[in-house]
């Protein structure tokens, strides 16, 4: 870990829009701490000319790349995502060989004719006036520098390229299922991230992304029939019309769309002749744009703006402030996919479905847009945390499942546990054996991990920890241990064991009531840990006359316990090495009901063994599996 002095001298990449507020809000010298104390910077200036009838475009790009690392760099790799949409690509072969292929992909790439395939061809690469070698290898291309880029230095790269936009298969492409002509995501040569792990050059097979924060200045020359929405703010709205200004849109020729975005790690856009445009100006918040086809069914898009505004306010209150001037929801893509300052969602939905997908993708603006963990390595930190806050918001917005807003995540995760198909969350996103294991792990188990943390440290500490994590680690690419340490500092507890088990194993929770002995002057309860994941245990005893007695049993390894509720009794810690635990109460409790985890915080794989109730007569002894259930 960098020293404080080194951290203060390092280049700190915090959005200019956000910096003053953070300086005022925090007196901690670690508010801007970044691991390992540096990160790369990039500035893109692009000029794009689109030939809409052929679904091809040409691009010219000037990139300023700043090497803030301690290493000299001899080559710089670029993502060439469109090359995945060719027969025989890694995405194609992976989809045709995985046990449960994504139905959106299947064998569709294999069947693409040449004029519907995707490709990117670099025609010229220069450093200054010097031509340099650019070698493409599938979806990764390597630019060889004429001399190594020393630490603290920057270089200017000039690229010219031609590309063919693929028929829409996965996220990117032309003519999606709802007829949106261009969904332009993962579309340009994008510099790979370099950090303390080295270069991140994962070939694109359809999973997640990682990128360098920077500034984008993008001009798109497009046929006047098309309307465009995307990342960034439109700098020339009067020339473009289409709802960006009061003036009419040009009706012939080409329109120059000029977008600018600061402190983002990607740039996406979409275009269609049938787009319409609604705008909601938030008070003390970003401008919200909604761009969709005029004939989209259900009319749900007209109700979406007000709900989206409430979601922005909810996330800003419960996670942290949204720093950019705008956010755009665009109909396009193949489901829902987040990008900086915008999202593409499949549009032909009823209101509940449209709100659900928009609320999820919008929440990514915080966990993927601002925190931006490497989601290829730690996909659960993005998808799981996003799903958690989405569930919290939807429960409030629709007044549904308020007492158990995360029930679907627990159910999906536990179904995979019971089926034996779970894989550790430490698995790289591209390398899960099944799509189901990836999806359930990233979304459901990731959401469970965050929600279940309340069983260990308490809901208040967990919720405060989320805001503290955002404040300390925005625009810094945090990893799992950074999140763990924030939660430890917030709660004062040691959380190594919880994260070790949840991330690196497939052990699960299953705590059972194994026996009860009720005598004339005592009640003795024996608990058994059947699942190998050790968590604190909440035990509730309800007497025959309705009196409730709550007990909390912490784990030794946390070196403490969550705050107790009023009237709750603290019992001795349960060492994880001990398979059983005995609760001895100096009172006879005939007719009682005994229940483990009455609030349902833990993802217990078998709740049938969590609760027993007795008749009012004195029961001498009951043992699970030996005596009939009382």
NUFITI-126035 format. One line per 10 residues: number of its first residue (from 0); their letters; for each residue x, y, z of C-alpha. Coordinates in steps of 0.05 Angstrom, whole numbers. Example, Ala and Ser with C-alpha at 12.3 -4.5 7.8 and 13.67 -1.06 7.14 Angstrom:
0 = AS = 246:-90:156 | 273:-21:143 $
END
This chain:
0 = XXXXXXXXXX = 0:0:0 | 27:68:-19 | 48:114:38 | 6:175:53 | 59:221:23 | 64:179:-40 | -11:176:-46 | -17:252:-41 | 37:260:-94 | 5:209:-141 $
10 = XXXXXXXXXX = -40:229:-198 | -111:228:-170 | -164:219:-223 | -228:248:-192 | -282:279:-237 | -276:354:-240 | -351:359:-229 | -345:319:-165 | -279:343:-135 | -300:405:-97 $
20 = XXXXXXXXXX = -358:370:-62 | -313:314:-39 | -260:362:-13 | -312:398:28 | -348:335:51 | -287:297:76 | -230:314:122 | -200:244:117 | -133:240:81 | -156:173:54 $
30 = XXXXXXXXXX = -218:199:19 | -179:198:-46 | -137:137:-31 | -129:91:-91 | -98:23:-94 | -41:21:-112 | -38:97:-113 | -40:109:-188 | -81:95:-249 | -75:109:-323 $
40 = XXXXXXXXXX = -107:167:-361 | -132:174:-432 | -163:226:-477 | -199:206:-541 | -217:253:-598 | -256:215:-652 | -285:234:-719 | -334:181:-746 | -368:178:-814 | -425:128:-820 $
50 = XXXXXXXXXX = -450:97:-885 | -518:75:-859 | -541:33:-919 | -480:-12:-916 | -474:-11:-840 | -402:10:-846 | -364:69:-818 | -294:99:-820 | -260:129:-760 | -202:175:-744 $
60 = XXXXXXXXXX = -179:178:-672 | -125:217:-635 | -110:189:-566 | -68:219:-511 | -46:164:-463 | -14:180:-396 | 29:127:-363 | 21:139:-288 | 47:69:-272 | 117:54:-246 $
70 = XXXXXXXXXX = 130:11:-307 | 158:27:-376 | 109:5:-429 | 134:-21:-496 | 66:-38:-526 | -5:-15:-517 | -63:-63:-530 | -132:-44:-556 | -199:-79:-554 | -228:-93:-623 $
80 = XXXXXXXXXX = -296:-118:-600 | -331:-123:-668 | -282:-177:-690 | -320:-224:-643 | -378:-226:-692 | -346:-272:-742 | -354:-347:-752 | -299:-384:-714 | -287:-327:-664 | -278:-344:-591 $
90 = XXXXXXXXXX = -348:-316:-576 | -378:-360:-631 | -342:-424:-611 | -354:-412:-536 | -428:-402:-548 | -433:-466:-588 | -396:-508:-537 | -419:-484:-469 | -471:-530:-437 | -525:-476:-432 $
100 = XXXXXXXXXX = -513:-424:-487 | -543:-355:-483 | -604:-360:-528 | -590:-291:-556 | -525:-318:-586 | -531:-393:-595 | -502:-409:-663 | -524:-342:-695 | -453:-317:-706 | -436:-380:-745 $
110 = XXXXXXXXXX = -493:-365:-793 | -477:-292:-806 | -465:-277:-881 | -405:-234:-897 | -444:-169:-901 | -473:-181:-831 | -409:-199:-796 | -370:-150:-754 | -299:-128:-763 | -250:-72:-748 $
120 = XXXXXXXXXX = -190:-60:-793 | -135:-11:-773 | -110:25:-835 | -59:71:-803 | -25:77:-736 | 23:133:-718 | 60:160:-658 | 69:233:-677 | 91:228:-750 | 121:159:-742 $
130 = XXXXXXXXXX = 83:100:-771 | 82:43:-721 | 62:-30:-723 | -9:-50:-703 | -22:-124:-701 | -93:-151:-691 | -105:-218:-659 | -179:-231:-656 | -211:-180:-610 | -144:-153:-584 $
140 = XXXXXXXXXX = -95:-110:-624 | -25:-90:-602 | 8:-24:-620 | 84:-27:-614 | 114:39:-590 | 177:65:-624 | 207:71:-555 | 184:50:-487 | 135:98:-452 | 170:116:-387 $
150 = XXXXXXXXXX = 133:125:-321 | 101:193:-315 | 104:206:-390 | 49:210:-442 | 44:192:-516 | -2:214:-572 | -30:159:-617 | -64:169:-683 | -108:113:-711 | -149:108:-774 $
160 = XXXXXXXXXX = -195:50:-783 | -254:21:-821 | -307:-22:-790 | -369:-62:-808 | -424:-62:-756 | -449:-133:-744 | -521:-154:-748 | -544:-147:-676 | -529:-211:-638 | -503:-191:-569 $
170 = XXXXXXXXXX = -507:-118:-544 | -477:-87:-607 | -501:-84:-678 | -553:-62:-728 | -627:-80:-730 | -642:-107:-661 | -704:-148:-646 | -747:-85:-640 | -720:-55:-705 | -671:-4:-676 $
180 = XXXXXXXXXX = -621:7:-732 | -556:21:-695 | -536:-1:-624 | -464:24:-623 | -431:-6:-562 | -361:-35:-558 | -352:-3:-627 | -285:33:-628 | -212:12:-615 | -210:19:-540 $
190 = XXXXXXXXXX = -145:20:-499 | -141:-37:-450 | -133:-22:-376 | -65:-28:-344 | -60:-31:-268 | -20:-66:-213 | -41:-133:-244 | -13:-114:-312 | -51:-108:-378 | -123:-132:-380 $
200 = XXXXXXXXXX = -129:-163:-449 | -187:-211:-443 | -213:-232:-511 | -286:-212:-519 | -332:-271:-513 | -394:-233:-490 | -382:-221:-416 | -361:-158:-378 | -315:-99:-388 | -260:-58:-357 $
210 = XXXXXXXXXX = -231:8:-380 | -189:70:-368 | -223:133:-344 | -214:191:-391 | -246:246:-432 | -282:235:-498 | -293:284:-555 | -333:248:-609 | -361:275:-674 | -408:229:-713 $
220 = XXXXXXXXXX = -427:246:-785 | -495:213:-796 | -550:215:-848 | -600:269:-829 | -656:218:-824 | -626:189:-760 | -630:213:-689 | -573:197:-640 | -569:189:-565 | -510:167:-524 $
230 = XXXXXXXXXX = -456:180:-474 | -439:253:-459 | -471:319:-473 | -489:343:-543 | -447:405:-557 | -486:429:-619 | -559:417:-603 | -583:475:-647 | -553:441:-709 | -583:373:-692 $
240 = XXXXXXXXXX = -654:388:-669 | -690:322:-654 | -712:347:-586 | -643:370:-564 | -665:440:-583 | -729:475:-603 | -707:482:-675 | -725:432:-730 | -678:376:-750 | -646:378:-818 $
250 = XXXXXXXXXX = -683:334:-868 | -628:317:-917 | -553:310:-923 | -511:293:-862 | -515:318:-790 | -452:327:-748 | -467:303:-678 | -414:328:-629 | -413:295:-560 | -366:309:-502 $
260 = XXXXXXXXXX = -358:267:-438 | -309:276:-381 | -284:224:-333 | -317:163:-364 | -287:96:-384 | -328:82:-446 | -371:115:-499 | -435:86:-529 | -489:111:-576 | -550:89:-615 $
270 = XXXXXXXXXX = -585:116:-677 | -651:104:-712 | -697:144:-759 | -758:129:-716 | -731:154:-650 | -769:205:-609 | -740:245:-552 | -767:263:-483 | -729:306:-433 | -737:314:-358 $
280 = XXXXXXXXXX = -697:369:-325 | -684:349:-253 | -679:403:-201 | -610:397:-169 | -596:336:-212 | -577:313:-281 | -618:324:-344 | -653:259:-362 | -662:240:-435 | -708:184:-461 $
290 = XXXXXXXXXX = -698:163:-533 | -743:109:-562 | -782:89:-623 | -847:126:-634 | -887:61:-642 | -860:27:-579 | -917:-14:-549 | -953:-3:-483 | -938:72:-478 | -894:55:-417 $
300 = XXXXXXXXXX = -840:103:-441 | -884:162:-425 | -888:141:-352 | -815:123:-346 | -784:193:-336 | -817:208:-269 | -798:140:-241 | -727:147:-266 | -721:213:-231 | -743:180:-166 $
310 = XXXXXXXXXX = -691:125:-177 | -635:176:-188 | -654:210:-122 | -659:143:-86 | -590:119:-109 | -560:187:-95 | -587:185:-24 | -569:113:-8 | -502:107:-46 | -475:175:-66 $
320 = XXXXXXXXXX = -485:236:-111 | -490:228:-187 | -434:272:-215 | -448:279:-290 | -494:330:-322 | -539:281:-359 | -564:209:-364 | -598:179:-425 | -643:118:-430 | -643:92:-502 $
330 = XXXXXXXXXX = -683:37:-535 | -633:-12:-566 | -589:-72:-553 | -615:-140:-534 | -640:-133:-463 | -607:-81:-419 | -534:-59:-416 | -503:-2:-378 | -453:48:-405 | -426:114:-376 $
340 = XXXXXXXXXX = -480:167:-375 | -529:123:-414 | -560:55:-421 | -590:14:-477 | -652:-26:-460 | -699:-69:-501 | -760:-25:-507 | -822:-66:-523 | -842:-78:-450 | -898:-64:-402 $
350 = XXXXXXXXXX = -885:-11:-349 | -863:-57:-293 | -813:-92:-338 | -787:-27:-368 | -778:4:-299 | -743:-59:-274 | -691:-61:-328 | -680:14:-327 | -673:16:-251 | -620:-39:-256 $
360 = XXXXXXXXXX = -580:-7:-312 | -585:62:-280 | -557:34:-214 | -496:11:-254 | -479:85:-262 | -456:81:-189 | -426:12:-184 | -398:5:-255 | -394:77:-278 | -363:109:-216 $
370 = XXXXXXXXXX = -334:52:-175 | -317:10:-236 | -288:-52:-205 | -257:-98:-257 | -321:-135:-269 | -286:-190:-308 | -249:-210:-245 | -302:-189:-193 | -367:-189:-231 | -407:-197:-166 $
380 = XXXXXXXXXX = -384:-129:-141 | -418:-96:-200 | -478:-140:-216 | -492:-162:-144 | -488:-93:-113 | -528:-63:-170 | -581:-116:-161 | -583:-103:-87 | -598:-28:-92 | -646:-41:-150 $
390 = XXXXXXXXXX = -686:-89:-107 | -687:-39:-50 | -713:16:-96 | -766:-27:-132 | -794:-52:-66 | -805:20:-45 | -829:45:-113 | -881:-9:-123 | -894:-25:-50 | -879:-98:-62 $
400 = XXXXXXXXXX = -841:-150:-21 | -822:-93:26 | -805:-142:82 | -764:-187:35 | -742:-147:-26 | -685:-195:-41 | -725:-260:-40 | -713:-274:-113 | -637:-269:-104 | -638:-317:-44 $
410 = XXXXXXXXXX = -683:-365:-83 | -639:-365:-145 | -575:-374:-106 | -603:-430:-62 | -632:-467:-122 | -562:-469:-152 | -532:-492:-85 | -582:-548:-80 | -570:-569:-153 | -495:-573:-141 $
420 = XXXXXXXXXX = -479:-525:-199 | -448:-469:-160 | -378:-444:-176 | -336:-397:-132 | -346:-322:-140 | -271:-316:-150 | -279:-349:-219 | -263:-302:-277 | -327:-281:-311 | -306:-312:-378 $
430 = XXXXXXXXXX = -288:-379:-347 | -350:-404:-312 | -368:-474:-335 | -441:-454:-345 | -477:-389:-359 | -524:-406:-303 | -468:-409:-252 | -441:-342:-277 | -509:-307:-277 | -531:-335:-210 $
440 = XXXXXXXXXX = -464:-321:-178 | -455:-250:-205 | -527:-227:-194 | -560:-270:-141 | -502:-291:-97 | -471:-222:-103 | -536:-192:-78 | -541:-243:-23 | -470:-229:-1 | -486:-156:9 $
450 = XXXXXXXXXX = -554:-166:41 | -531:-224:86 | -474:-180:112 | -527:-148:156 | -531:-214:195 | -458:-205:213 | -449:-130:224 | -521:-104:227 | -562:-69:174 | -544:2:197 $
460 = XXXXXXXXXX = -469:-11:192 | -478:-46:125 | -517:13:96 | -469:64:124 | -411:22:97 | -440:25:26 | -440:101:27 | -370:102:58 | -345:53:5 | -372:98:-50 $
470 = XXXXXXXXXX = -343:161:-19 | -274:130:-10 | -268:90:-74 | -306:126:-129 | -263:131:-193 | -211:84:-164 | -226:14:-189 | -233:-19:-120 | -228:-94:-108 | -259:-142:-58 $
480 = XXXXXXXXXX = -210:-128:-3 | -221:-53:-9 | -295:-65:2 | -281:-113:59 | -236:-63:95 | -288:-8:90 | -340:-54:122 | -290:-74:176 | -275:-1:193 | -349:16:193 $
490 = XXXXXXXXXX = -369:-42:238 | -306:-53:280 | -310:-127:264 | -263:-175:228 | -293:-201:164 | -238:-244:134 | -275:-310:144 | -340:-285:115 | -309:-260:50 | -261:-319:45 $
500 = XXXXXXXXXX = -319:-368:47 | -367:-328:4 | -316:-313:-51 | -268:-371:-54 | -312:-431:-36 | -381:-458:-50 | -395:-471:23 | -465:-449:44 | -505:-436:107 | -546:-491:140 $
510 = XXXXXXXXXX = -556:-487:215 | -605:-536:247 | -639:-547:314 | -614:-616:329 | -644:-629:398 | -684:-598:454 | -690:-621:527 | -743:-588:570 | -743:-606:643 | -778:-578:704 $
520 = XXXXXXXXXX = -726:-524:713 | -687:-516:648 | -689:-516:572 | -628:-540:534 | -624:-529:459 | -569:-559:415 | -554:-527:348 | -515:-561:292 | -477:-528:235 | -491:-573:175 $
530 = XXXXXXXXXX = -469:-524:122 | -395:-505:126 | -404:-429:121 | -400:-402:193 | -444:-343:208 | -472:-312:272 | -538:-343:293 | -601:-307:315 | -644:-352:358 | -716:-334:377 $
540 = XXXXXXXXXX = -756:-370:431 | -830:-354:435 | -862:-380:499 | -931:-411:504 | -960:-345:528 | -929:-306:470 | -867:-277:503 | -810:-268:454 | -738:-279:475 | -685:-262:423 $
550 = XXXXXXXXXX = -613:-287:429 | -552:-271:387 | -494:-320:379 | -434:-286:346 | -376:-321:313 | -308:-321:347 | -273:-300:282 | -309:-233:278 | -277:-213:345 | -341:-179:366 $
560 = XXXXXXXXXX = -414:-176:347 | -465:-133:312 | -505:-83:355 | -559:-117:395 | -632:-100:389 | -670:-76:450 | -683:-136:495 | -637:-182:456 | -590:-227:496 | -518:-238:476 $
570 = XXXXXXXXXX = -493:-309:483 | -422:-337:480 | -389:-339:411 | -392:-403:370 | -323:-425:345 | -325:-448:272 | -285:-509:292 | -343:-534:335 | -398:-569:296 | -449:-561:352 $
580 = XXXXXXXXXX = -469:-507:401 | -510:-513:465 | -558:-461:492 | -576:-475:564 | -632:-433:594 | -648:-436:668 | -723:-439:656 | -773:-492:636 | -807:-471:571 | -861:-522:554 $
590 = XXXXXXXXXX = -903:-504:494 | -849:-459:465 | -829:-447:392 | -755:-444:375 | -732:-412:310 | -664:-398:278 | -657:-333:238 | -729:-308:245 | -714:-246:204 | -689:-287:145 $
600 = XXXXXXXXXX = -622:-251:137 | -582:-314:121 | -586:-356:58 | -599:-420:98 | -604:-478:49 | -654:-517:91 | -703:-477:132 | -744:-539:150 | -693:-553:205 | -695:-482:232 $
610 = XXXXXXXXXX = -759:-484:272 | -793:-530:322 | -856:-520:363 | -877:-560:424 | -943:-577:457 | -958:-545:524 | -939:-608:563 | -869:-614:590 | -826:-650:537 | -768:-689:567 $
620 = XXXXXXXXXX = -727:-695:503 | -732:-686:428 | -678:-701:378 | -682:-688:303 | -688:-753:264 | -695:-796:326 | -762:-776:355 | -825:-756:317 | -828:-681:305 | -865:-648:363 $
END
